[in-house]
């Protein structure tokens, strides 16, 4: 599905069921594997590419060791897989080489090298300072104090939380700056509790007792529906569709805030100042939120989104390009996006939209196409997180058909 798709126009109707939360599945799979019972986390029969990457990498790390041969850990394009499993490998004392493709080698990993200094684990990066993969892990972590910035990615904190219970004594995670994307750390703590491990919060971070043992729950762990994916169907409704989400995850995920953010956009008066929305805790919502803002009466200013430049695409640049393709004069700012009031000016011709290898850009484009048609290149990127997205889109009445490049 990497040719051109002609999408829309036309409103969507009916009910959809989004996949289980990718974030919760990653964490559940790690805990289940460390409990010695991978089946203790229920995984879909046809998982997304990222979830499949975590399953593959856990199998590589926990396979019987071949003396002197490091485990080859292929993370695909999954940043969560990479950042959760590097400290797990170090805690297990498993020599490993982590690999990846796409933009994954560009995503920062140095915070681990800094906080592991003197801890017994050694990370070796490529000579090119702009890339972080392949990454070699050797040695074994010892209990201690691990200092991390909180404003780079919460995945570093989550990775340490998952790994430190495996050590032989107590450890502390000390945050050097305020923690962004806090809901993802809360998800990590909740899944750990489901597998019998606690990591209480302290004034400066988290305490991990060590010598902990993950235990499989009585019934397999099941992740709730993915609020990040549900957001795109809520976006469709904001644009005029009528879709209900059968399993809209809400109890743990920060991205369940999306309907409230849509209400805030809708309530801002035309001609008034654009709502200023801090997305530091919900960065994955930016493409959908910006698309909604383009059709809202006052637009929006999305701030504290700098980290989006290091996602599957430079997500600020690709979101801006997406909105401009649909006639919205969005602009990048130093830390986010400025979206003018809507509705956008209708394009003179059907625009060609580049999915940029980014699943969230593709899904946002599909929902914008319910208002105005487009030709979409690279629709297959949805396999990273939501392989059945276009099946669900068509079942809801969405128009999506192969198109000629002519």
C-alpha positions in Angstrom: 0.0 0.0 0.0 2.9 2.3 -0.7 1.6 3.6 -4.1 -0.9 6.4 -4.4 -4.3 6.2 -2.8 -7.2 8.5 -3.7 -9.0 9.4 -0.5 -12.4 11.0 0.1 -14.4 13.0 0.2 -17.3 11.9 2.3 -18.3 11.6 6.0 -17.7 8.4 7.9 -20.4 6.4 9.8 -20.6 3.4 12.1 -18.5 1.8 14.8 -14.8 1.0 14.9 -12.6 -1.0 17.3 -9.1 0.4 17.6 -6.1 -2.0 18.3 -5.0 -2.5 21.9 -2.8 0.3 23.2 0.7 -0.1 21.6 2.3 1.6 24.6 0.6 -0.8 27.1 1.4 -3.8 24.9 5.1 -3.0 24.8 5.3 -2.7 28.6 3.1 -5.8 29.1 5.2 -7.9 26.8 8.4 -6.9 28.6 7.0 -7.7 32.0 5.6 -11.0 30.8 8.9 -12.0 29.3 10.8 -11.1 32.4 8.2 -13.2 34.4 9.2 -16.1 32.2 5.7 -16.4 30.7 5.5 -14.4 27.4 1.9 -15.6 27.0 0.9 -13.7 30.2 0.4 -10.7 27.9 -2.2 -11.1 25.3 -1.0 -9.9 21.9 -3.1 -9.6 18.7 -2.7 -12.3 16.1 -1.7 -9.7 13.5 0.2 -7.1 15.6 1.6 -3.8 14.4 5.2 -3.6 13.2 6.3 -2.0 16.5 4.6 -4.6 18.7 6.1 -7.4 16.5 9.5 -5.7 17.0 9.3 -5.9 20.7 8.3 -9.5 20.6 11.2 -10.3 18.3 13.7 -8.4 20.4 12.6 -10.0 23.6 13.0 -13.4 22.1 16.6 -12.5 21.0 17.6 -11.1 24.4 16.2 -14.0 26.4 17.3 -16.8 24.0 20.0 -19.2 25.4 23.4 -17.4 25.1 25.9 -18.5 22.5 29.2 -17.9 24.2 31.0 -14.9 22.9 28.2 -14.1 20.4 26.1 -11.0 21.2 22.4 -11.1 20.7 21.3 -9.3 17.5 18.4 -7.1 18.5 16.5 -5.7 15.4 14.2 -2.9 16.6 12.9 -2.1 13.2 11.6 1.5 13.5 10.3 1.2 17.0 11.8 3.8 19.3 9.9 2.4 22.3 11.3 -1.1 21.7 14.9 0.3 21.6 14.6 2.5 24.7 12.8 0.0 26.8 15.1 -2.9 26.1 18.6 -1.4 26.2 18.5 -1.1 30.0 16.9 -4.6 30.2 19.8 -6.0 28.3 22.2 -4.2 30.6 20.4 -5.4 33.8 20.5 -9.0 32.5 24.2 -8.7 31.6 23.3 -9.8 28.1 25.8 -8.7 25.5 23.8 -7.4 22.6 23.9 -5.3 19.5 20.8 -3.1 18.9 19.9 -2.3 15.3 17.2 -0.3 13.5 16.2 1.3 10.3 14.4 4.4 9.0 15.0 7.4 11.3 15.5 5.2 14.4 19.3 5.5 14.3 18.9 9.3 14.6 16.8 9.2 17.8 18.9 10.2 20.8 20.3 7.4 23.1 23.1 9.3 24.9 21.1 9.7 28.2 21.6 6.0 28.8 25.4 6.3 28.3 25.5 9.2 30.7 23.5 7.6 33.5 25.2 4.2 33.1 28.7 5.7 33.6 30.5 3.7 36.3 27.5 1.4 36.7 29.1 -1.7 35.2 27.3 -1.5 31.8 29.0 -0.1 28.8 27.4 1.3 25.7 29.3 1.7 22.4 27.9 3.9 19.6 29.0 4.4 16.0 31.8 6.8 15.2 29.4 9.1 13.4 28.2 11.4 16.2 24.9 12.0 14.4 23.8 8.3 14.6 23.2 6.0 17.6 22.8 2.6 16.0 24.1 0.0 15.8 24.5 0.2 19.6 26.5 -2.4 21.5 25.7 -3.2 25.1 28.1 -5.1 27.3 28.8 -5.6 31.0 26.1 -5.7 33.7 24.3 -2.9 35.6 24.9 -2.6 39.3 22.4 -1.1 41.7 22.9 2.6 42.3 21.6 6.1 41.5 20.7 6.7 37.8 20.4 10.4 36.9 18.3 11.3 33.8 16.9 14.4 32.2 13.1 14.2 32.2 12.6 16.4 29.1 14.2 14.3 26.4 11.9 11.3 26.4 9.9 9.5 29.1 10.9 6.2 27.4 14.3 6.4 29.2 12.6 6.6 32.6 10.3 3.7 31.6 13.2 1.6 30.4 15.0 2.0 33.7 11.9 1.4 35.7 11.4 -1.9 33.9 15.1 -3.0 34.2 16.1 -2.0 37.7 14.0 -4.5 39.6 16.2 -7.2 38.1 19.3 -5.9 40.0 20.5 -7.3 43.3 19.8 -4.3 45.4 18.0 -1.0 45.7 18.4 1.8 43.0 17.1 5.3 42.5 16.1 7.1 39.4 16.9 10.8 39.9 15.3 13.2 37.4 17.4 16.2 36.5 14.6 18.2 34.9 10.8 18.1 34.9 9.3 14.9 33.4 7.6 15.3 30.0 5.1 12.7 28.7 4.4 11.8 32.3 1.3 9.6 31.4 3.6 7.1 29.7 5.6 6.6 32.9 2.3 6.2 34.8 1.4 3.4 32.3 4.8 1.7 32.9 4.2 1.8 36.7 0.7 0.4 36.3 1.8 -2.5 34.1 4.6 -3.3 36.5 2.1 -3.4 39.4 0.0 -5.8 37.3 3.1 -8.1 37.3 3.8 -7.7 41.0 6.5 -5.1 41.0 6.3 -1.6 42.7 8.5 1.5 42.2 7.3 4.2 44.5 7.8 7.9 43.5 10.2 10.0 45.5 10.6 13.8 45.7 13.4 13.5 43.0 12.3 10.6 40.9 11.6 6.9 41.7 12.9 4.3 44.1 13.3 0.7 42.9 13.9 -2.0 45.6 15.8 -4.4 43.4 15.8 -8.1 43.8 12.3 -7.9 42.5 10.6 -10.6 40.6 8.0 -10.2 37.9 5.1 -12.6 38.4 2.5 -13.4 35.8 -1.1 -12.3 36.8 -3.8 -14.9 37.3 -5.3 -14.0 33.9 -3.3 -12.8 30.9 -2.7 -9.1 30.8 -4.9 -7.3 28.2 -4.2 -3.8 27.0 -7.2 -1.4 26.6 -7.9 0.2 23.3 -5.3 2.7 22.0 -6.4 6.2 22.8 -3.7 7.6 20.3 -5.4 5.7 17.5 -8.9 6.5 18.7 -8.0 10.2 18.4 -8.1 10.0 14.6 -11.8 8.8 14.7 -12.6 11.7 17.1 -10.9 14.0 14.6 -13.2 12.6 11.9 -16.2 13.4 14.0 -14.9 17.0 14.6 -14.8 17.3 10.8 -18.4 16.1 10.4 -18.4 12.3 10.6 -20.3 10.2 13.0 -18.2 7.3 14.2 -18.2 5.6 17.6 -15.2 3.9 19.0 -16.1 0.6 20.7 -13.0 0.4 22.9 -11.9 3.9 23.4 -9.1 3.6 26.0 -9.3 6.1 28.8 -8.2 4.9 32.1 -4.4 5.1 31.8 -3.5 6.9 28.6 -2.7 10.6 28.4 -4.0 10.7 24.8 -7.5 10.1 26.1 -7.5 13.9 26.7 -8.1 14.4 23.0 -11.9 14.9 23.1 -11.5 17.5 25.8 -8.9 19.3 23.7 -11.3 19.2 20.7 -14.0 20.8 22.9 -11.5 23.5 23.8 -10.9 24.2 20.2 -14.6 24.3 19.4 -15.3 26.7 22.3 -12.7 29.3 21.3 -14.6 32.3 19.8 -14.0 33.3 16.2 -11.8 36.4 16.0 -10.4 35.8 19.5 -6.8 34.7 20.4 -5.9 31.2 19.4 -5.9 28.7 22.3 -2.3 28.0 23.5 -2.1 24.2 24.0 0.9 22.7 25.8 1.4 19.3 24.1 4.5 18.3 26.1 2.5 15.5 27.9 0.6 14.4 24.7 3.0 14.8 21.8 1.5 12.0 19.7 -1.7 14.0 19.4 -0.1 16.8 17.5 -1.0 15.8 13.9 -4.6 15.1 14.8 -4.9 18.2 17.0 -3.4 20.5 14.3 -5.8 19.0 11.7 -8.7 19.8 14.0 -7.4 23.3 14.7 -7.4 24.0 11.0 -11.2 23.7 11.0 -11.7 25.5 14.3 -13.0 29.1 14.8 -9.8 30.5 16.4 -7.1 28.1 15.2 -4.5 27.1 17.8 -0.9 27.5 18.9 0.7 24.2 19.9 3.7 24.6 22.1 6.5 22.5 23.8 6.5 20.1 20.8 10.3 20.2 20.0 10.8 16.5 20.5 8.5 15.8 17.5 11.4 16.6 15.2 12.9 13.3 16.1 9.9 11.0 15.4 9.3 8.8 12.4 9.5 12.0 10.5 10.2 15.6 11.5 6.6 15.6 12.7 6.4 19.4 13.0 7.5 19.9 9.4 5.4 17.1 8.0 2.3 18.2 9.9 2.8 21.7 8.5 3.2 20.3 5.0 0.0 18.2 5.4 -2.1 21.2 6.5 -0.7 23.3 3.7 -1.7 20.7 1.2 -5.3 21.1 2.4 -5.1 24.9 2.1 -4.3 25.8 5.7 -1.5 28.3 6.1 0.1 26.7 9.2 3.5 27.7 10.3 6.3 26.1 12.3 7.4 27.9 15.4 10.5 27.3 17.5 8.7 24.8 19.7 5.6 23.8 17.8 3.0 25.0 15.3 0.8 28.0 14.7 -2.5 27.1 13.0 -4.7 29.9 11.7 -8.5 29.9 12.1 -10.5 27.7 9.7 -11.9 26.5 7.5 -8.9 26.3 5.1 -9.1 27.6 1.6 -10.0 24.8 -0.7 -7.0 23.7 -2.9 -7.4 24.5 -6.6 -6.5 20.9 -7.5 -6.5 17.6 -5.7 -3.3 17.8 -3.6 -0.7 15.0 -3.4 0.1 14.4 0.2 3.3 12.6 1.2 2.8 10.4 4.2 6.6 10.8 5.0 6.9 7.3 6.3 4.9 8.4 9.4 1.8 6.5 10.5 0.3 9.5 12.3 0.6 11.8 9.3 -1.1 9.2 7.1 -4.0 8.8 9.5 -4.5 12.5 9.8 -4.5 12.9 6.0 -7.2 10.2 5.7 -9.4 12.1 8.1 -8.8 15.5 6.5 -9.8 13.8 3.2 -13.3 13.3 4.5 -13.7 17.0 3.9 -11.6 17.4 0.7 -10.1 14.7 -1.5 -6.4 14.0 -1.7 -3.9 11.7 -3.3 -1.9 10.0 -0.6 1.6 8.6 -1.0 2.9 6.0 1.5 -0.3 4.8 3.1 1.5 1.6 4.2 3.1 3.5 7.1 0.0 2.7 9.2 1.4 -0.9 9.6 3.7 0.6 12.3 0.8 1.0 14.7 -2.6 0.3 13.2 -2.4 -2.3 10.4 -6.1 -2.5 9.9 -6.7 1.3 9.7 -7.7 1.4 6.1 -9.9 -1.6 6.4 -11.7 0.2 9.2 -11.8 3.4 7.2 -13.5 1.7 4.3 -15.9 -0.2 6.5 -17.0 3.2 7.9 -17.7 4.4 4.4 -14.3 6.1 3.7 -13.3 6.3 0.1 -9.8 4.9 -0.4 -8.8 3.5 -3.8 -5.6 2.9 -5.7 -4.8 5.8 -8.0 -2.5 6.2 -11.0 0.5 8.5 -10.6 -0.6 10.2 -13.7 
